[in-house]
Amino acid sequence: MNFVPPDTKRITEALGDITQLPRDMQMAVTNKLDESFQPVPKPHHGDWLKNHEEKGQTMKSFERTTYKAVPHATYKTIYIQPVGSFNHPRAAPLDVIIEFARVFFSGCEVELLPTIDFSKDMKYRENHGIQQYRTDGFYNYLSETRHKRDAKRELLCVAVTMADIYPDESWNFVYGQARAIDGVGVYSFARLDPLFPASPQTLLSSPLTDEHRVIMLRRCIKILLHELGHLFGLKHCIYYICLMNGANNEIEMDRQPLYLCPVCLRKLYSTLQFNVRNVYEKFINLCETYELEEERIWYRKRLDCIQDT
């Protein structure tokens, strides 16, 4: 694939008419962009854009998207369904990750469900000694058990697991995947540990250093917010380095930031109608609490750009 980064004219067209937006949102998607957002680099062999043709989703095409989550009436709850054990020192801190999701998807409730075991209907395979579960098994479970959750509150339901996952035999793995038509998704923490693919015995015996804790937390938050973003109708982004960029490998995953570019922010705002200043301030507080210093600095600088007079 011969990816050509979009120019300013194309990005402006993708953003669409912003004249009716509140002043803070207008500033968020137009002011000092060169200081806050970087262009997508030329893809290398094995990168997402080298293997997938992405045309870019404009605001207009987002508005035409049929299958996307739109909170309404009582349907505002995002359920998080843990699958398999999270009971070891290097497991993802679900309660912390959910705090970030609550702020990011402002106006939605995010609720953690009790952990379940893998069902017999969840197919798996062995891939280079690693047990991997097929994503459609999670989708089917979430769809079939919807009646057990509060149907009058459910907007989305996403499974999370420490097991490795794959979508079909032609894929080696995926970090996560969403099925927007059913409002379900699944994502895996398996490859987010810097020690991956170490054996379970090694993982259990290895202390979690502060460095690894921050790396894993950052990666876990990214994967959840990215997959939920898909369920809210956001497709992969090509306009800037953005949370919604596609990722085929660890380098690309780590390059994804914990923020949306102006085009994607505009799209999510059209659905959630959040106060961007309040969202950014809350995100800054969370980043400070959990020592995500890079993100804290970015959001603080961006908030200053929004408040610029």
C-alpha positions as CSV (number, residue, x, y, z in Angstrom):
1,M,0.0,0.0,0.0
2,N,1.4,3.4,-0.9
3,F,0.1,5.7,1.9
4,V,0.2,9.4,1.3
5,P,-0.3,11.6,4.4
6,P,-3.2,14.0,3.9
7,D,-2.4,17.7,3.5
8,T,-3.9,20.6,5.4
9,K,-6.7,21.1,2.9
10,R,-7.8,17.5,3.1
11,I,-7.7,17.5,6.9
12,T,-9.8,20.7,7.0
13,E,-12.3,19.1,4.7
14,A,-12.4,16.0,6.9
15,L,-13.1,18.2,10.0
16,G,-16.2,19.8,8.3
17,D,-18.1,22.9,9.3
18,I,-17.2,23.9,12.9
19,T,-19.0,27.3,13.0
20,Q,-21.8,25.9,15.2
21,L,-19.5,24.3,17.7
22,P,-19.0,25.9,21.2
23,R,-15.9,28.1,21.4
24,D,-13.9,25.6,23.5
25,M,-14.5,22.9,20.9
26,Q,-13.6,25.3,18.0
27,M,-10.3,26.0,19.8
28,A,-9.7,22.4,20.5
29,V,-9.9,21.4,16.8
30,T,-8.2,24.4,15.3
31,N,-5.8,26.3,17.6
32,K,-2.0,25.7,17.4
33,L,-2.5,22.2,15.9
34,D,1.2,22.1,14.8
35,E,2.3,22.3,18.4
36,S,0.1,19.4,19.6
37,F,-0.4,17.0,16.7
38,Q,2.1,15.1,14.5
39,P,1.6,13.7,11.0
40,V,1.4,10.0,10.4
41,P,4.9,8.8,9.4
42,K,5.6,6.8,6.3
43,P,4.7,3.2,7.0
44,H,7.4,0.5,7.1
45,H,7.2,-3.2,6.2
46,G,4.7,-4.9,8.6
47,D,3.1,-1.6,9.6
48,W,-0.7,-1.2,9.6
49,L,-0.9,1.2,6.6
50,K,1.6,-0.9,4.7
51,N,-0.9,-3.8,4.8
52,H,-4.3,-2.0,4.9
53,E,-5.7,0.7,2.7
54,E,-7.3,3.4,4.9
55,K,-9.0,6.3,3.1
56,G,-9.8,8.2,6.2
57,Q,-13.1,8.9,7.8
58,T,-14.4,12.4,7.4
59,M,-17.0,14.0,9.6
60,K,-19.5,13.6,6.8
61,S,-18.8,9.9,6.4
62,F,-19.0,9.5,10.2
63,E,-22.4,11.0,10.2
64,R,-23.5,8.5,7.6
65,T,-22.3,5.6,9.6
66,T,-25.2,3.3,10.4
67,Y,-23.8,1.2,13.2
68,K,-22.4,3.3,16.0
69,A,-23.2,3.7,19.6
70,V,-25.3,6.7,20.5
71,P,-26.4,7.1,24.2
72,H,-30.1,7.9,24.5
73,A,-32.8,7.7,27.2
74,T,-31.6,5.1,29.7
75,Y,-29.1,3.4,27.3
76,K,-25.9,4.9,28.5
77,T,-23.9,2.0,30.2
78,I,-20.8,0.4,28.9
79,Y,-20.3,-3.0,30.5
80,I,-16.8,-4.4,30.8
81,Q,-16.8,-8.3,31.0
82,P,-13.5,-9.8,32.3
83,V,-13.0,-13.4,30.9
84,G,-10.5,-15.7,32.5
85,S,-8.2,-15.1,35.5
86,F,-6.9,-11.6,36.4
87,N,-5.6,-12.9,39.7
88,H,-1.8,-12.4,39.4
89,P,0.6,-9.5,40.1
90,R,1.1,-8.5,36.5
91,A,-2.6,-8.6,35.5
92,A,-4.2,-5.4,34.2
93,P,-5.7,-3.1,36.8
94,L,-9.3,-3.1,35.5
95,D,-10.6,-0.6,38.1
96,V,-8.0,2.0,37.1
97,I,-8.5,1.5,33.4
98,I,-12.2,2.0,33.8
99,E,-11.6,5.3,35.5
100,F,-10.1,6.6,32.3
101,A,-12.9,5.2,30.2
102,R,-15.5,7.0,32.3
103,V,-13.8,10.3,31.7
104,F,-13.0,9.7,28.0
105,F,-16.6,8.7,27.2
106,S,-18.2,11.5,29.2
107,G,-21.9,11.1,29.9
108,C,-21.7,7.3,29.8
109,E,-21.6,4.9,32.8
110,V,-18.9,2.3,32.8
111,E,-19.6,-0.8,34.9
112,L,-17.3,-3.8,35.6
113,L,-19.1,-7.1,35.6
114,P,-18.0,-10.2,37.6
115,T,-15.3,-12.3,36.0
116,I,-16.3,-15.4,34.1
117,D,-14.4,-18.4,32.9
118,F,-13.9,-19.3,29.2
119,S,-16.9,-21.2,27.9
120,K,-16.7,-24.4,26.0
121,D,-18.0,-22.6,22.9
122,M,-15.0,-20.2,22.9
123,K,-12.7,-21.8,20.2
124,Y,-9.0,-21.7,20.7
125,R,-5.8,-22.8,18.9
126,E,-2.1,-23.2,19.7
127,N,0.1,-20.7,17.9
128,H,3.9,-21.1,18.4
129,G,3.2,-22.5,21.9
130,I,0.7,-19.8,22.8
131,Q,-3.0,-20.6,23.4
132,Q,-5.2,-18.1,21.5
133,Y,-8.9,-17.6,21.6
134,R,-11.0,-16.7,18.6
135,T,-12.7,-13.4,18.9
136,D,-16.1,-14.6,17.6
137,G,-16.5,-16.8,20.7
138,F,-16.5,-13.7,22.9
139,Y,-18.9,-11.9,20.6
140,N,-21.3,-14.8,20.7
141,Y,-21.1,-15.1,24.4
142,L,-21.8,-11.3,25.0
143,S,-24.7,-11.4,22.6
144,E,-26.2,-14.6,24.0
145,T,-26.0,-13.3,27.6
146,R,-27.3,-9.8,27.0
147,H,-30.6,-10.7,28.7
148,K,-28.6,-11.4,31.9
149,R,-27.4,-7.8,32.0
150,D,-29.6,-4.7,32.4
151,A,-31.0,-4.4,28.8
152,K,-32.6,-1.0,29.6
153,R,-29.2,0.4,30.5
154,E,-26.8,-1.4,28.1
155,L,-25.2,0.7,25.3
156,L,-22.2,-1.5,24.7
157,C,-20.5,-4.6,26.2
158,V,-16.8,-5.3,25.8
159,A,-14.9,-8.4,26.9
160,V,-11.4,-8.1,28.3
161,T,-9.0,-11.0,28.8
162,M,-5.4,-11.9,29.7
163,A,-5.5,-14.5,26.9
164,D,-4.1,-13.9,23.4
165,I,-6.8,-13.6,20.7
166,Y,-7.2,-13.9,16.9
167,P,-10.0,-13.2,14.5
168,D,-9.6,-16.0,12.0
169,E,-6.9,-18.4,10.6
170,S,-5.4,-15.8,8.3
171,W,-4.4,-13.6,11.3
172,N,-1.5,-14.2,13.7
173,F,-3.2,-12.2,16.4
174,V,-5.1,-8.9,17.2
175,Y,-4.8,-6.6,20.2
176,G,-8.6,-6.1,20.1
177,Q,-11.6,-6.1,17.8
178,A,-15.1,-4.7,17.8
179,R,-18.4,-5.8,16.1
180,A,-20.3,-2.5,15.9
181,I,-23.5,-4.0,14.5
182,D,-24.0,-5.9,17.8
183,G,-22.4,-3.3,20.1
184,V,-19.8,-5.8,21.4
185,G,-16.0,-6.0,21.4
186,V,-13.1,-7.9,22.9
187,Y,-9.6,-6.9,23.7
188,S,-6.6,-8.7,25.1
189,F,-3.9,-7.6,27.6
190,A,-1.7,-10.7,26.7
191,R,0.8,-8.8,24.5
192,L,0.9,-5.6,26.5
193,D,3.3,-6.9,29.1
194,P,6.9,-5.9,28.2
195,L,7.9,-9.5,29.2
196,F,5.6,-11.1,26.6
197,P,5.9,-13.9,25.4
198,A,7.5,-15.1,28.6
199,S,6.0,-18.3,30.2
200,P,3.3,-18.1,32.8
201,Q,5.8,-19.2,35.4
202,T,8.2,-16.4,34.5
203,L,5.4,-13.8,34.6
204,L,4.2,-15.0,38.0
205,S,7.7,-14.9,39.5
206,S,8.7,-11.5,38.0
207,P,8.1,-8.5,40.2
208,L,6.2,-5.6,38.6
209,T,8.6,-2.7,38.4
210,D,7.3,0.9,38.2
211,E,8.6,1.2,34.7
212,H,6.6,-1.9,33.5
213,R,3.5,-0.8,35.5
214,V,3.4,2.5,33.7
215,I,4.0,0.9,30.3
216,M,1.3,-1.7,30.8
217,L,-1.2,0.8,32.2
218,R,-0.7,3.1,29.2
219,R,-1.1,0.3,26.7
220,C,-4.2,-1.2,28.5
221,I,-6.0,2.2,28.5
222,K,-5.1,2.7,24.8
223,I,-6.5,-0.6,23.7
224,L,-9.8,-0.2,25.6
225,L,-10.4,3.4,24.5
226,H,-9.4,2.5,20.9
227,E,-11.8,-0.4,20.7
228,L,-14.6,1.5,22.4
229,G,-13.9,4.3,19.9
230,H,-14.7,1.8,17.1
231,L,-18.0,1.0,18.7
232,F,-18.8,4.7,18.8
233,G,-18.3,4.7,15.0
234,L,-14.7,6.0,14.8
235,K,-12.7,4.3,12.1
236,H,-9.0,4.1,11.9
237,C,-7.4,7.6,11.6
238,I,-4.9,8.7,9.0
239,Y,-5.0,12.5,9.7
240,Y,-2.5,12.7,12.6
241,I,-0.8,10.5,15.1
242,C,-4.0,9.6,17.1
243,L,-5.5,7.1,19.5
244,M,-7.5,5.8,16.5
245,N,-4.5,4.9,14.3
246,G,-4.3,1.2,13.3
247,A,-1.5,-0.8,14.9
248,N,0.1,-4.0,13.6
249,N,2.9,-4.2,16.1
250,E,4.3,-3.1,19.4
251,I,6.1,-0.1,17.9
252,E,2.9,1.2,16.3
253,M,0.9,0.5,19.5
254,D,3.3,2.5,21.6
255,R,3.3,5.4,19.1
256,Q,-0.5,5.7,19.5
257,P,-1.2,8.5,22.0
258,L,-3.8,8.6,24.7
259,Y,-5.7,11.4,22.9
260,L,-7.8,12.0,19.8
261,C,-6.7,14.2,16.9
262,P,-9.0,17.1,16.0
263,V,-10.9,15.2,13.4
264,C,-11.7,12.2,15.7
265,L,-12.4,14.5,18.6
266,R,-14.9,16.4,16.5
267,K,-16.6,13.1,15.6
268,L,-16.9,11.8,19.2
269,Y,-18.1,15.2,20.4
270,S,-20.9,15.1,17.8
271,T,-22.2,12.0,19.6
272,L,-21.4,12.8,23.3
273,Q,-21.7,16.6,23.4
274,F,-19.1,16.8,26.2
275,N,-17.5,19.8,27.7
276,V,-14.0,19.4,26.3
277,R,-12.4,21.6,29.0
278,N,-13.9,19.5,31.8
279,V,-12.9,16.2,30.1
280,Y,-9.3,17.4,29.6
281,E,-9.1,18.6,33.2
282,K,-10.3,15.3,34.6
283,F,-7.9,13.4,32.3
284,I,-5.0,15.5,33.6
285,N,-6.0,14.6,37.2
286,L,-6.1,10.9,36.4
287,C,-2.7,11.1,34.6
288,E,-1.2,12.8,37.6
289,T,-2.7,10.2,40.0
290,Y,-1.4,7.2,38.1
291,E,1.9,8.7,37.0
292,L,1.3,9.0,33.2
293,E,3.5,12.0,33.0
294,E,3.7,12.3,29.2
295,E,0.0,12.4,28.9
296,R,-0.4,14.8,31.8
297,I,2.0,17.3,30.1
298,W,0.2,16.9,26.7
299,Y,-3.3,17.5,28.1
300,R,-2.1,20.4,30.2
301,K,-0.5,22.1,27.1
302,R,-3.6,21.4,25.0
303,L,-5.9,22.8,27.7
304,D,-3.8,26.0,27.6
305,C,-4.4,26.1,23.8
306,I,-8.2,25.7,24.3
307,Q,-8.2,28.5,26.9
308,D,-6.0,30.8,24.8
309,T,-7.7,34.1,24.2
